[in-house]
Amino acid sequence: MADQQVKAAARNKNIEECYNKIPKSVVTSELEEQSVKQWQREWVETTKGAITKAFFPKIEERIKLRLNTIPNYTTIVLVMAT
């Protein structure tokens, strides 16, 4: 009986389409985009981290690098900056 109802609904051209649910992936990507924008605003406004800002002025580009910040890497960056 359920299959018959589904087939009848699929053939009915008078039924309005209703897409009221947003996929989780859309919500996730929008939240990520908003978070990066807020992070960038805060990054620009802060007076701290001048050396780090010289290497990574844009948060979005820094995120794309996927750096593994081990202590040795941090030491090298600090030495090069001085």
N, CA, C and O atoms as CSV, one atom per row, in Angstrom:
chain,resi,resn,atom,element,x,y,z
A,1,MET,N,N,0.824,-1.175,0.000
A,1,MET,CA,C,0.000,0.000,0.000
A,1,MET,C,C,0.888,1.265,0.000
A,1,MET,O,O,0.590,2.234,-0.699
A,2,ALA,N,N,1.967,1.246,0.782
A,2,ALA,CA,C,2.854,2.406,0.840
A,2,ALA,C,C,3.479,2.673,-0.522
A,2,ALA,O,O,3.583,3.823,-0.948
A,3,ASP,N,N,3.890,1.615,-1.199
A,3,ASP,CA,C,4.475,1.778,-2.542
A,3,ASP,C,C,3.474,2.395,-3.506
A,3,ASP,O,O,3.846,3.235,-4.325
A,4,GLN,N,N,2.237,2.002,-3.424
A,4,GLN,CA,C,1.205,2.555,-4.293
A,4,GLN,C,C,1.026,4.054,-4.033
A,4,GLN,O,O,0.891,4.844,-4.968
A,5,GLN,N,N,1.028,4.433,-2.755
A,5,GLN,CA,C,0.872,5.849,-2.397
A,5,GLN,C,C,2.056,6.674,-2.913
A,5,GLN,O,O,1.876,7.786,-3.410
A,6,VAL,N,N,3.255,6.126,-2.790
A,6,VAL,CA,C,4.444,6.832,-3.267
A,6,VAL,C,C,4.387,7.005,-4.777
A,6,VAL,O,O,4.692,8.081,-5.290
A,7,LYS,N,N,4.004,5.966,-5.484
A,7,LYS,CA,C,3.915,6.055,-6.947
A,7,LYS,C,C,2.845,7.058,-7.372
A,7,LYS,O,O,3.038,7.815,-8.324
A,8,ALA,N,N,1.733,7.059,-6.671
A,8,ALA,CA,C,0.658,7.999,-7.000
A,8,ALA,C,C,1.121,9.438,-6.752
A,8,ALA,O,O,0.826,10.332,-7.545
A,9,ALA,N,N,1.836,9.657,-5.663
A,9,ALA,CA,C,2.340,10.997,-5.356
A,9,ALA,C,C,3.379,11.430,-6.391
A,9,ALA,O,O,3.418,12.597,-6.779
A,10,ALA,N,N,4.221,10.493,-6.839
A,10,ALA,CA,C,5.253,10.816,-7.823
A,10,ALA,C,C,4.640,11.204,-9.161
A,10,ALA,O,O,5.195,12.030,-9.885
A,11,ARG,N,N,3.494,10.607,-9.493
A,11,ARG,CA,C,2.841,10.906,-10.773
A,11,ARG,C,C,1.970,12.158,-10.722
A,11,ARG,O,O,1.623,12.712,-11.765
A,12,ASN,N,N,1.615,12.605,-9.529
A,12,ASN,CA,C,0.722,13.742,-9.363
A,12,ASN,C,C,1.472,15.048,-9.650
A,12,ASN,O,O,2.414,15.396,-8.939
A,13,LYS,N,N,1.059,15.750,-10.671
A,13,LYS,CA,C,1.719,16.995,-11.076
A,13,LYS,C,C,1.195,18.209,-10.298
A,13,LYS,O,O,1.743,19.302,-10.439
A,14,ASN,N,N,0.165,18.045,-9.497
A,14,ASN,CA,C,-0.435,19.156,-8.757
A,14,ASN,C,C,0.167,19.342,-7.354
A,14,ASN,O,O,-0.203,20.271,-6.637
A,15,ILE,N,N,1.075,18.473,-6.975
A,15,ILE,CA,C,1.684,18.585,-5.646
A,15,ILE,C,C,2.812,19.618,-5.701
A,15,ILE,O,O,3.698,19.547,-6.553
A,16,GLU,N,N,2.758,20.575,-4.776
A,16,GLU,CA,C,3.807,21.589,-4.715
A,16,GLU,C,C,5.072,20.995,-4.105
A,16,GLU,O,O,5.023,20.209,-3.159
A,17,GLU,N,N,6.184,21.389,-4.666
A,17,GLU,CA,C,7.460,20.948,-4.104
A,17,GLU,C,C,7.780,21.809,-2.896
A,17,GLU,O,O,7.580,23.023,-2.913
A,18,CYS,N,N,8.271,21.179,-1.865
A,18,CYS,CA,C,8.575,21.900,-0.634
A,18,CYS,C,C,9.969,21.489,-0.158
A,18,CYS,O,O,10.195,20.338,0.214
A,19,TYR,N,N,10.890,22.437,-0.174
A,19,TYR,CA,C,12.245,22.171,0.291
A,19,TYR,C,C,12.515,23.069,1.490
A,19,TYR,O,O,13.145,24.119,1.363
A,20,ASN,N,N,12.044,22.656,2.628
A,20,ASN,CA,C,12.192,23.498,3.812
A,20,ASN,C,C,13.344,23.051,4.714
A,20,ASN,O,O,13.562,23.633,5.776
A,21,LYS,N,N,14.073,22.031,4.299
A,21,LYS,CA,C,15.187,21.566,5.104
A,21,LYS,C,C,16.499,21.960,4.436
A,21,LYS,O,O,16.658,21.816,3.223
A,22,ILE,N,N,17.424,22.451,5.230
A,22,ILE,CA,C,18.731,22.836,4.715
A,22,ILE,C,C,19.702,21.709,5.046
A,22,ILE,O,O,19.740,21.239,6.183
A,23,PRO,N,N,20.482,21.272,4.067
A,23,PRO,CA,C,21.447,20.198,4.343
A,23,PRO,C,C,22.476,20.627,5.389
A,23,PRO,O,O,22.857,21.795,5.464
A,24,LYS,N,N,22.907,19.677,6.177
A,24,LYS,CA,C,23.887,19.938,7.227
A,24,LYS,C,C,25.161,20.525,6.633
A,24,LYS,O,O,25.788,21.385,7.253
A,25,SER,N,N,25.551,20.081,5.452
A,25,SER,CA,C,26.779,20.573,4.817
A,25,SER,C,C,26.699,22.074,4.525
A,25,SER,O,O,27.707,22.776,4.616
A,26,VAL,N,N,25.517,22.565,4.177
A,26,VAL,CA,C,25.340,23.997,3.904
A,26,VAL,C,C,25.487,24.791,5.199
A,26,VAL,O,O,26.162,25.820,5.228
A,27,VAL,N,N,24.867,24.319,6.248
A,27,VAL,CA,C,24.961,24.997,7.542
A,27,VAL,C,C,26.414,25.012,8.013
A,27,VAL,O,O,26.910,26.040,8.476
A,28,THR,N,N,27.090,23.877,7.895
A,28,THR,CA,C,28.486,23.776,8.319
A,28,THR,C,C,29.371,24.738,7.550
A,28,THR,O,O,30.193,25.434,8.145
A,29,SER,N,N,29.215,24.785,6.237
A,29,SER,CA,C,30.070,25.663,5.431
A,29,SER,C,C,29.786,27.139,5.713
A,29,SER,O,O,30.712,27.950,5.724
A,30,GLU,N,N,28.518,27.498,5.941
A,30,GLU,CA,C,28.187,28.886,6.262
A,30,GLU,C,C,28.755,29.293,7.623
A,30,GLU,O,O,29.259,30.404,7.782
A,31,LEU,N,N,28.673,28.399,8.591
A,31,LEU,CA,C,29.233,28.684,9.915
A,31,LEU,C,C,30.755,28.828,9.837
A,31,LEU,O,O,31.339,29.698,10.483
A,32,GLU,N,N,31.380,27.973,9.048
A,32,GLU,CA,C,32.832,28.054,8.890
A,32,GLU,C,C,33.226,29.380,8.245
A,32,GLU,O,O,34.181,30.027,8.676
A,33,GLU,N,N,32.496,29.777,7.220
A,33,GLU,CA,C,32.781,31.043,6.534
A,33,GLU,C,C,32.624,32.234,7.485
A,33,GLU,O,O,33.465,33.133,7.505
A,34,GLN,N,N,31.551,32.236,8.266
A,34,GLN,CA,C,31.327,33.315,9.225
A,34,GLN,C,C,32.415,33.341,10.297
A,34,GLN,O,O,32.859,34.410,10.719
A,35,SER,N,N,32.834,32.167,10.728
A,35,SER,CA,C,33.876,32.086,11.751
A,35,SER,C,C,35.196,32.645,11.245
A,35,SER,O,O,35.890,33.359,11.968
A,36,VAL,N,N,35.546,32.320,9.998
A,36,VAL,CA,C,36.796,32.814,9.425
A,36,VAL,C,C,36.742,34.331,9.269
A,36,VAL,O,O,37.734,35.015,9.518
A,37,LYS,N,N,35.594,34.860,8.859
A,37,LYS,CA,C,35.450,36.315,8.729
A,37,LYS,C,C,35.603,37.006,10.077
A,37,LYS,O,O,36.274,38.034,10.176
A,38,GLN,N,N,34.984,36.448,11.119
A,38,GLN,CA,C,35.096,37.037,12.457
A,38,GLN,C,C,36.538,36.940,12.949
A,38,GLN,O,O,37.061,37.891,13.531
A,39,TRP,N,N,37.177,35.807,12.721
A,39,TRP,CA,C,38.562,35.614,13.134
A,39,TRP,C,C,39.464,36.643,12.445
A,39,TRP,O,O,40.353,37.217,13.075
A,40,GLN,N,N,39.229,36.871,11.144
A,40,GLN,CA,C,40.022,37.841,10.393
A,40,GLN,C,C,39.841,39.249,10.963
A,40,GLN,O,O,40.813,39.990,11.110
A,41,ARG,N,N,38.594,39.618,11.286
A,41,ARG,CA,C,38.341,40.944,11.877
A,41,ARG,C,C,39.117,41.104,13.189
A,41,ARG,O,O,39.767,42.125,13.417
A,42,GLU,N,N,39.040,40.096,14.032
A,42,GLU,CA,C,39.743,40.149,15.313
A,42,GLU,C,C,41.261,40.159,15.112
A,42,GLU,O,O,41.983,40.823,15.855
A,43,TRP,N,N,41.740,39.426,14.110
A,43,TRP,CA,C,43.166,39.360,13.794
A,43,TRP,C,C,43.683,40.730,13.352
A,43,TRP,O,O,44.778,41.138,13.739
A,44,VAL,N,N,42.912,41.422,12.558
A,44,VAL,CA,C,43.300,42.752,12.079
A,44,VAL,C,C,43.296,43.761,13.225
A,44,VAL,O,O,44.173,44.622,13.295
A,45,GLU,N,N,42.325,43.663,14.112
A,45,GLU,CA,C,42.157,44.639,15.194
A,45,GLU,C,C,43.146,44.467,16.346
A,45,GLU,O,O,43.427,45.433,17.055
A,46,THR,N,N,43.675,43.272,16.549
A,46,THR,CA,C,44.552,43.057,17.698
A,46,THR,C,C,45.920,43.708,17.494
A,46,THR,O,O,46.416,43.820,16.373
A,47,THR,N,N,46.503,44.128,18.596
A,47,THR,CA,C,47.839,44.736,18.536
A,47,THR,C,C,48.918,43.701,18.828
A,47,THR,O,O,50.107,44.014,18.771
A,48,LYS,N,N,48.527,42.502,19.133
A,48,LYS,CA,C,49.480,41.438,19.454
A,48,LYS,C,C,49.807,40.619,18.205
A,48,LYS,O,O,49.072,40.649,17.218
A,49,GLY,N,N,50.913,39.891,18.267
A,49,GLY,CA,C,51.254,38.951,17.197
A,49,GLY,C,C,51.786,39.589,15.937
A,49,GLY,O,O,51.535,39.083,14.843
A,50,ALA,N,N,52.512,40.683,16.054
A,50,ALA,CA,C,53.008,41.395,14.863
A,50,ALA,C,C,53.899,40.510,14.000
A,50,ALA,O,O,53.819,40.566,12.772
A,51,ILE,N,N,54.739,39.700,14.618
A,51,ILE,CA,C,55.633,38.823,13.850
A,51,ILE,C,C,54.820,37.771,13.114
A,51,ILE,O,O,55.053,37.514,11.932
A,52,THR,N,N,53.886,37.175,13.796
A,52,THR,CA,C,53.043,36.158,13.168
A,52,THR,C,C,52.212,36.773,12.051
A,52,THR,O,O,52.031,36.154,11.003
A,53,LYS,N,N,51.708,37.978,12.264
A,53,LYS,CA,C,50.925,38.664,11.225
A,53,LYS,C,C,51.753,38.902,9.968
A,53,LYS,O,O,51.224,38.871,8.857
A,54,ALA,N,N,53.044,39.139,10.142
A,54,ALA,CA,C,53.917,39.355,8.983
A,54,ALA,C,C,53.966,38.110,8.112
A,54,ALA,O,O,54.029,38.208,6.886
A,55,PHE,N,N,53.938,36.946,8.737
A,55,PHE,CA,C,53.965,35.694,7.984
A,55,PHE,C,C,52.582,35.292,7.488
A,55,PHE,O,O,52.443,34.734,6.400
A,56,PHE,N,N,51.569,35.575,8.286
A,56,PHE,CA,C,50.208,35.146,7.967
A,56,PHE,C,C,49.227,36.305,8.113
A,56,PHE,O,O,48.492,36.355,9.099
A,57,PRO,N,N,49.192,37.232,7.166
A,57,PRO,CA,C,48.284,38.370,7.289
A,57,PRO,C,C,46.813,38.000,7.082
A,57,PRO,O,O,45.924,38.679,7.595
A,58,LYS,N,N,46.559,36.933,6.337
A,58,LYS,CA,C,45.174,36.540,6.064
A,58,LYS,C,C,44.896,35.166,6.666
A,58,LYS,O,O,45.582,34.190,6.361
A,59,ILE,N,N,43.903,35.106,7.507
A,59,ILE,CA,C,43.538,33.877,8.202
A,59,ILE,C,C,43.160,32.778,7.215
A,59,ILE,O,O,43.557,31.626,7.385
A,60,GLU,N,N,42.405,33.125,6.199
A,60,GLU,CA,C,41.944,32.121,5.231
A,60,GLU,C,C,43.117,31.426,4.546
A,60,GLU,O,O,43.091,30.212,4.345
A,61,GLU,N,N,44.144,32.193,4.188
A,61,GLU,CA,C,45.327,31.604,3.554
A,61,GLU,C,C,46.091,30.733,4.542
A,61,GLU,O,O,46.618,29.684,4.171
A,62,ARG,N,N,46.153,31.166,5.802
A,62,ARG,CA,C,46.840,30.390,6.835
A,62,ARG,C,C,46.151,29.052,7.054
A,62,ARG,O,O,46.823,28.034,7.224
A,63,ILE,N,N,44.831,29.037,7.053
A,63,ILE,CA,C,44.080,27.802,7.257
A,63,ILE,C,C,44.346,26.818,6.118
A,63,ILE,O,O,44.455,25.614,6.350
A,64,LYS,N,N,44.447,27.319,4.910
A,64,LYS,CA,C,44.688,26.460,3.752
A,64,LYS,C,C,46.055,25.772,3.811
A,64,LYS,O,O,46.234,24.710,3.214
A,65,LEU,N,N,47.019,26.363,4.521
A,65,LEU,CA,C,48.360,25.799,4.592
A,65,LEU,C,C,48.417,24.500,5.386
A,65,LEU,O,O,49.276,23.658,5.123
A,66,ARG,N,N,47.537,24.323,6.333
A,66,ARG,CA,C,47.495,23.126,7.172
A,66,ARG,C,C,48.865,22.832,7.788
A,66,ARG,O,O,49.389,21.726,7.657
A,67,LEU,N,N,49.430,23.817,8.450
A,67,LEU,CA,C,50.745,23.684,9.062
A,67,LEU,C,C,50.680,22.849,10.330
A,67,LEU,O,O,49.753,22.972,11.131
A,68,ASN,N,N,51.664,22.015,10.491
A,68,ASN,CA,C,51.796,21.247,11.723
A,68,ASN,C,C,52.783,22.007,12.598
A,68,ASN,O,O,53.995,21.888,12.417
A,69,THR,N,N,52.277,22.775,13.531
A,69,THR,CA,C,53.119,23.671,14.315
A,69,THR,C,C,53.752,22.949,15.494
A,69,THR,O,O,53.285,23.037,16.629
A,70,ILE,N,N,54.821,22.237,15.193
A,70,ILE,CA,C,55.591,21.569,16.237
A,70,ILE,C,C,56.556,22.584,16.842
A,70,ILE,O,O,56.797,23.624,16.229
A,71,PRO,N,N,57.111,22.325,18.007
A,71,PRO,CA,C,58.013,23.292,18.642
A,71,PRO,C,C,59.189,23.712,17.753
A,71,PRO,O,O,59.582,24.878,17.772
A,72,ASN,N,N,59.750,22.790,16.980
A,72,ASN,CA,C,60.875,23.140,16.102
A,72,ASN,C,C,60.464,24.177,15.058
A,72,ASN,O,O,61.225,25.101,14.771
A,73,TYR,N,N,59.282,24.031,14.497
A,73,TYR,CA,C,58.785,24.981,13.496
A,73,TYR,C,C,58.636,26.365,14.125
A,73,TYR,O,O,59.040,27.372,13.542
A,74,THR,N,N,58.062,26.400,15.300
A,74,THR,CA,C,57.868,27.669,15.997
A,74,THR,C,C,59.210,28.353,16.265
A,74,THR,O,O,59.332,29.567,16.101
A,75,THR,N,N,60.200,27.587,16.670
A,75,THR,CA,C,61.524,28.136,16.936
A,75,THR,C,C,62.133,28.716,15.668
A,75,THR,O,O,62.700,29.809,15.698
A,76,ILE,N,N,62.024,28.003,14.562
A,76,ILE,CA,C,62.576,28.473,13.288
A,76,ILE,C,C,61.905,29.772,12.876
A,76,ILE,O,O,62.586,30.706,12.452
A,77,VAL,N,N,60.602,29.854,12.990
A,77,VAL,CA,C,59.879,31.065,12.615
A,77,VAL,C,C,60.314,32.251,13.471
A,77,VAL,O,O,60.521,33.352,12.962
A,78,LEU,N,N,60.447,32.019,14.757
A,78,LEU,CA,C,60.860,33.102,15.653
A,78,LEU,C,C,62.288,33.548,15.368
A,78,LEU,O,O,62.576,34.745,15.401
A,79,VAL,N,N,63.185,32.610,15.091
A,79,VAL,CA,C,64.577,32.955,14.800
A,79,VAL,C,C,64.663,33.755,13.502
A,79,VAL,O,O,65.407,34.731,13.415
A,80,MET,N,N,63.896,33.334,12.495
A,80,MET,CA,C,63.925,34.022,11.196
A,80,MET,C,C,63.331,35.427,11.311
A,80,MET,O,O,63.715,36.321,10.556
A,81,ALA,N,N,62.423,35.626,12.224
A,81,ALA,CA,C,61.755,36.906,12.349
A,81,ALA,C,C,62.609,37.944,13.082
A,81,ALA,O,O,62.350,39.144,12.991
A,82,THR,N,N,63.610,37.483,13.796
A,82,THR,CA,C,64.430,38.439,14.555
A,82,THR,C,C,65.667,38.856,13.808
A,82,THR,O,O,66.455,39.654,14.315
